[in-house]
């Protein structure tokens, strides 16, 4: 159980609701020992699954993907001594095998400890279920293990190690550790929030102020789990803070700089939508439509030409500051 747990639970819900029990596959099994105190099943699993959240565990339970003694339960179920708790999904478990893919990379810096890469848009960072080839990690495996050819290698025996990620269609700086010591050192810096991450984004609309701060929990949208939402109040989502500063105003769009205090999934994209300034051409958060400007045909054609020139959301990870491990 490692980062794979997060990938497995990520898309849970739709894929299991239509499945019969005999069509599901067990991915994890936990035995409650004789000294186990009565504990809610969502907390029981949260304490044992790494790289996941309690909200995600609860979503899995609601989707019928958590069984106690082979029966579905609610999140409020209290685990008792002797219970067997299983996580079942619609696809069979698979240990991720990594292949070396010859993908050109823009490596800005490399030494014995790490890579610093300017990731191109369109490149997925890490292999996940249903997407095992053609990622940044596959490209780095090709660079580090050229002798592999087309033979797979077990993921757990391979570095590079990812400390952070950026979205598939976001371009920019990403650091990758080459060995366990560097991975642990860099991971602690990200956890302690001592890194300095700056992004540039082109967003719809003009800002009244030259700079500001957006604070609002970020979590899965309750209606569409493929995107995120902002929850300004309550316990939903995770604490997220984005600082922004206007770099240049173009009237209907604005170029801004964003500094992250936290690193939540789609944080800048969903925070900008939340304050009414979605990223230019961000189809997931409403930026792929003409949100500001005139109704004249020439203007519409101009914006469509801009979308064609940059067929992705306008976000770039410009710089990353950290202490070398």
N, C-alpha and C positions, 0 to 999 in steps of 0.2 A: 504494500500500500504506500504510494507516494503521490506524485502529482497526478497519477492516473485516476485516483479517486475523484478529484475535481472534474476531470474530463468526463468520467462516467456519469456523474450525477448532474452534469451541466444541462443536458437536454432532456432530463427526465420529465415524464408527464404524459405527453401525447403518445410516445412510443409504447407505453405500457398500459394505458387505459383500455385499449382494444384487444389486449392479449389475454388468452386463457392461462391459468396457472401452469399447465404442462408445457406451455410455449416459452416460459421464462427460464433464465439461466442464473444460477447462483454465482455471485461475484465475491461476496464476503460472508463469513459465518463467525459468530461470536458466541461463546458459551458463558453464561452467567454462573459464577462459582457459588459455593455454598455460603460464603460470607457476604454475598452481594446484598446491600441494603436496597429497599424499594426505591427505584429511580425511574423517572420518565424515560420512555424508550428514545425520544429524540435527544435527550441529554446523554443517555447511555451510548448512543452511536456517535454523537458529536465528540465525546471524550476518547473515542477509539479510531475514528477516521481522520487522517491528517489532510491538511490542505482543503478543507471544506468549511461550510458555515452551518449554523443551526437552522437558518432559513432554508438552506438547500436540503438538509436532512428532513425537515418538516415537509417540504415539497415532495420528496421521494416517498414519504409515508402517505401523504394525501393521494399520490398516484398509485398506491397499492404495491409499491416496490420494496416494502419492508415487511417481513414476515416474522412472527414470533411463534415458535412451535408449529410452523408451516401455515399459519393463518394470518391474514392481514389484521392490522391493529390501527388505532388512532394514536396521535402524538402523545396523548395523555395516558396511554397505557403504562402501568408501572411494572418494570422488569423485576422478576422474582428469582431467587436462587434456583438454578437448574434450567432456566429458560434458554432456548436456542434462538438467537436473533440473526436473521439472514437478510442480505440485500440482493434482490433479484432484478435483472434487467432483460430486455427483449433480445439482446444480442449475446452470443457466447463470450466468456472472458478470453482475453488474448494478451499475452505478454508482448509489449511493443518491441519489435525488432527494427533496428535502424539500418537503413541502406545509405550508401554513399551516392549522392546525386551531384553531378558536375554542373553546378549553378554558379554563374559569375557573381562575385561579391565585391563590394567596395569596402575594403578593409583599410581603415584610416590608421590603425596602429596595432602592432602585435609584438608580444614578448613571451617569455616563458610562462607567464602567469595568466594572460588574458588576451582577448581580441576586443578591439573597438571597431564597430561596423556601422556604416551608413546604410541602413536597410532600405532597399527600394520598395516602393508601393506595390501591392499585389502579392508580396511574399509572406506566407504564413510563417510564424516564428517557430512553433513547436508541433511535432506530430501529435495527433489525437485520433480518437476512434473515427474511422472512415476517411482519414486524411494522413496516411503514413509516409507519403513520398512528396518530394518537391518543396520541403520546408527549409528554413534557415539552418536548423540543426542538421538536416541531411546534407546541406552544402558544406557545413563545417566538418562533418564526419569525412566527407570526400577529401577535404584539405588535410585533415589530421591523420587519416588512415587510408592513404592512396592504394595500399596493397590489397584492400578489400575487394576491389572490382565490383561485381554485382552480388557478392555474398553478404547476407545480413549479419549483424552483430547485435548481441543482447544489449538493450538500452542501459541496463543497470551497470554494465561493465565499461561504459563509454563516458568520457567527458568530450565535448564541452558541456558546461553547466550553465543553465539560464538563471540569472538572478532576477530579471524583470522582463516584461514583454511589452510590445506595442502592437496595435491592431494591424491586421493584414494590409489595409489600405492606408495606413499612416506610414510616412517615411521618416528616416532619421536615425539618431544615435542609439545604439544598444551595446551594452557591455556583456561579454560572455567569459566566464571563468574556465581555465584550462585544467584545473585540478581542485581537489577537495578543500585544501586550505584556502585557496583564493575564493572559492565559492562560499565558504562559511564566513570569511571576512567581509566580502561584499554584501552577502545576504544580511548580515548584522547591521551594516551601514544603512541599507534600505529600510530595515525594520525600525532602526532608531531614528529614521528620517533625518540623517545627517548628509544625505546626498542633495545635490542642487540640480533640479531638472527644469529646463526651460523649453517651451514649445512656441512656435509661431502658428497662427491660424488666421484664415480669412473668413470673416463671419458676415452675415446679413445685418444690415442696419447701421445706424450711427449711435454712438454712446454720448450720453449727457456729460459724464465724468471722464477724466483722462485715465483713471485707474479705479479698481475696486476689488472686492473679495466676495466670492460666492461660497456659502456654507450650506450644505444640505446633504443628508444621508443619500447614498446611491445604492440601489439594489435592483433586482430583476423586476421588470414591469409585470404587474399582476395579471394583465390581460395577454401580454405577448412576451414570453420568456426569452425571445431572441434579442430583445433590446433592454436597456436599463431605464430607470425612472428615478426622480428625485423625491424623497420623502422628508419634507422639512420638519415634520413633527412625528413623535412616536418612536417605536423600536424597530421599524422596518429599515432594511438597508444598513450600510456601514458609513460611519463618519467620513466626510469628504470635504476638503477645502481647496479651492482654486483661487489664486490671485491673478488678476489680469491688468494689463497696461496697454493703452492705445499707442501703436507705433505710427500709423498713418491712416488718415481718413480719406475715403474715396467717394463719399456721398451716400450711395445706396449700400456699400459694403465697407468694412473696416478691417485693417490689418492689426492684429493684437499679439501681444506676448503673454503667455500663461506660465505661471510658476506653480508647481504642484507641491502641496504639503502632504497629500496622501496620493496613493496610486490605485484608484479603483477602476474597474472595467468601464471603458468609454467615459471616464470622468469628465474630461474637457467637453466632449461632444454633448453629453446629457446636461451638464451644467449650463452650457451656452444656450441650449434649447430652453432650459428652465427660465432663464432671464430674457427670453425672446430674441436671441441672436444666434440661431443655429448656424453651423458651419456651412460654408458655400459648397453646394453639391453633395451634402450629406444625406443620402437617400433614406437612411435609417431614422433620422431625426428631423425630417421635413425640410432640409436645405436644398433639395433637388428641384424645388419649384421657384418661380420668380416671386420673391416675397416683398421686394421693394422696387419702386420704379414706375415707369409709365406703362400704358397699355398699347403703345404704338408698336407696329410690326417690326420696325427696324431694331428697336430695343430688345424685343423678344428674340430676334434672330441673333443679336449680339450676345445675349446671355447664353443661348443655346450653343453658339460657337465657343464660348468660354467653357461650358460644360464638356464639349467635345475635346478641347485642348487638355483638360484636366478631368478625366472621367473617374473621379474619386473625391472623397471629402478633403477639404483644404487644411490639412494638419501635418506639421513637420516637427519632429523632435530635434530641436536645434542644438542643444548642448546638454551635457551631463557632467556634473562635478562630483568627484569622490576621492577618497584617499587610496592611493595604490596599495594593494594588499601585500 
